[in-house]
Amino acid sequence: MEYMGHTQTATYMTGPKPGGTTAPTFLPSISSMQSSYKGPYDTYLAPSPLRKSLTTLPWRPSTYYQTARVNPSNSLTRSMPHPMSASNQLTQLDGVKVPPVFAAARNALYTRYTPRDWSQSNSANYLTSDRVRSSSERLRYDTVRLCRETDDKTKRSQADVGKRLGDRIGDIHFWKTEINHEIDNMITENNCLGESKRVMEKALAETENPLQIAQECLYNREKRQGIDLVHDDVESEIIKEVDAIKRCQEKMREAIERANVQQSLSRAAQHELEKDTGDKFSALGLDTQCHGLKNTSRGIGFHNGVERIDNTASVPETWAKFSNDNIQRSQSERNASKNLRNELETTLNQCSNEMWNHWNNVNVALNQRIIEITDARNKIQTHLSKVLQEIFDQNKNIELLKKCIQNKESPLQVAQTRLDKRLRRPNVESCRDPVQHSLVEEVRDIHETVDKLQNQLRGSESALQHLQRTKANLESDLSVKNNSLFIDREKCLGMRKTFPMTPRIVSY
């Protein structure tokens, strides 16, 4: 240990100079309890000979003492008379050895700060700490207040945008509902006009509606798949019907042309409505997504500069006017279509006997074909149910084999572990005894059993694959039959339930 404030240049650290009177000293301590070795004057003497190094005392940081080291030109012990000399006129101390610490303390008067400097330094540190802490506290309080203000402003802005999005969603939903209602009315009117045009006979050749129905039946039957795409009796009868109807088409050109023109105008208006409702559907979905976004939602991210992009094409007034104009145009075309249907209804008086005969022949062929397809479909469903049951049983069998193979792992591990441990028997104890034979035989039997189970598993999986392929083929054929049955029964026969050549059908 050392006295605080003393440097390595103090005389009590360098030891007595040659030629002077020395005081009794202790040997350097080699124990860790250095505080128990104190000299008569409560100071430690440096080890002799003293090495001129900045690291003589290992607990001193060399950097600090290197910068604070003082190298006086004269020895401190020579700068004043020896304390035991007669020149000090201290005869009462002649029998006492004054320790060299006084010389170091006197020399420290030229190297230390004053108590006032010490107090001023402490006060300056206190004031600086208070000032910096106060400034930091004010900054923290301002930061908290600013964060709260910005959070409140952001929440208000986000809530306002959410409210406006909700209002916008309501407006879009209103106009979308109106347009969809008009589209339904337009589709209904187009169907009625189509019915009026298809049932025309006599004055207007009474052929268009049966011709379109027959052609639609042909078009629908072209959608049959696979093996069902055959040239059967139904298709032959429909072709005959089309040929019979086409022989009467020249008598109805004028009326049909007017009906076609009106249908084109109605479909154009319907197309505009469908395009508008499609756009509104997209806008409604996007605005609904935007309305549902929150700060914790997925998919949010930075899009730098997006606020500077303006790709708007309308304002709320022109946006609403566009939808209103489309609805008015559709209503106008719908009224024109109604007027044309009334004109066509007056010309539909009689039906061609030939068309009626072909109509009945096609219906009879369709009913017969539907019976054949239904019977084939039922048989396929029966076989498919059997295959599905076999697939289920085979899957259970495969699971049983896998479980059995897995159950062989533990006995195999036990046998192999026993063999492994018996390999460590020393010297002559490593005997090929009956136990060894049994263990080897047990491992071989388990391996053979696992191989048999694996072969059986592979066979079962192969059988399962065949069953799966058979199931896929049956399902594919069943899908083909269902598709053909749907076309013949729902689409073709559904349109041909009533002969569309009577005034009652036109009025409907």
C-alpha positions, 0 to 999 in steps of 0.5 A: 500500500502507499499514501495517497497523493505520493508519487514514485519519486518520493524518498520513502519509495526509493530507499536511503541514499548511500552514505546516509544513516539507515533505519531498520527495515523489513524484508519484502513480503511474499505473502498475500496478506501484505497489510500485516507487515508494517514498519515501525513508521507505518510505511513500506520500503521499496525492495532493494535493489530497486528496479528503475521501472514504472511497474515496480508496484504491480497494482499501480497503472503504469499509464497514469504514473507515466504521465504524472512522473516527476524527475527532479534534478536533485535528490530529494534527500539531498535538498534538505539537511539530514533529520539527524544532523546537528544543523537542525538544532533538534537535540531532543530528536537525536535519538529518534529516526525521522522517516523520509515521508516528511521529505516527500510531504514537503516536496508535495507542496510544489506538485499538489492542488490546493484545498480550494482547487479541490473544492472548486473542482468538486463544485464544478462537477456537481454543477455540471452534473445538475445542468446536464441532468436537467437538460437531459430530463427536459429533453426526455419530457419533451420527447415523451410529449412529442411522441404522444402528440404525434401518436394522437395525431397519427391515430386521428388521421388514420381514423379519419381516413378509415371513416372516409374509406367506409363512406366510399365503400358504402357509395361503391356498394350502392352503385354496384347494387343498382348496376347488378339489379339493372344487369339482372333485368337486362339479362332477363329481357335479353332472354325474353327477346331470344325466346321471342325470336326463337319461337317465330314461325309462319310469317317470320319463318318460325324457325329461329328459336328451334334452330338456335336451340338445336345449334346450342344442343350441338354446341353443348354436346361438343363439350362431351369428353373422352369416349362419350364424344360419339356420333350417336342417334341424338346428334343425327336427329339434331342435325336433321332438325337443323337442316329442316329449320334452315329451309324456312329461314328466308321467310323471317330475315327482316324480323330476325335482323331487327331482333339481332340489332336490338340484341346487339344494342342490349348486349353492348349496354349489358357489357358496359354494365358488366364492365362497370360492375367489374371495376366496382368489384375490384375497387370495392375489394381494394378499398375493403382491404385498405379499410381492414389494414391496421398497424399490425396487419401483414403486407404493409410496407414502405412505398417511397414516393407513392403519395406523389403519384396521381393516376385519378381519372374522375372526381366523385361527380363524374364517377357517379354520373358515369354509372347513372348514364350506363343505367339509363342507357340500359333502361332505354335498350330494355324498353326498346327490346320490350317493344320489339317483343310485342311486335314479334308476338303478333307474327307468331301464329302457327308452327311447322309440322315438320319442325314439330316432328323433328323436335319430338324425334330429338327429345325421344333420342335424348331420353334414350341416350340419358337412360343409357348414360345413367345406367353406365354411370351407376355401374361405374359408381358400383365398381368405384365404391368397391375399388375405394373399399379395397384401397381402404383395406389395402392402406390398413394392410400397409399400415399394419406392415409398417407397424410390424416392421417398426416393432422389429426395431426394438428386438433387433436393437436389443439383440445387437446391443447384447452382441456389442456388449458381449464383444467386450468380454476379456480374454478367454471369456470371449466364448462362442457359447450357446448365447452367442449362437442364439443372439446371432441367430436371433439377429439373422431371423429378425433381418429375414423377417424384416426383409419378408415384411419389406417385400410384402410391403412393396407388393402391397404398395404396388397393388395400392398403386394399381388400385389408385390408377384404377380408381383414377380411371373410374373417376375419370370415366365417371366424370365423363359420364356425369358431364355427358349426362349433365349436357344431355339432361340439363342443358339439351333436354332442359331447353327442349321440355316445351316446344317454343312455338306457341303464343303462350311461350312468347307472352311468357 
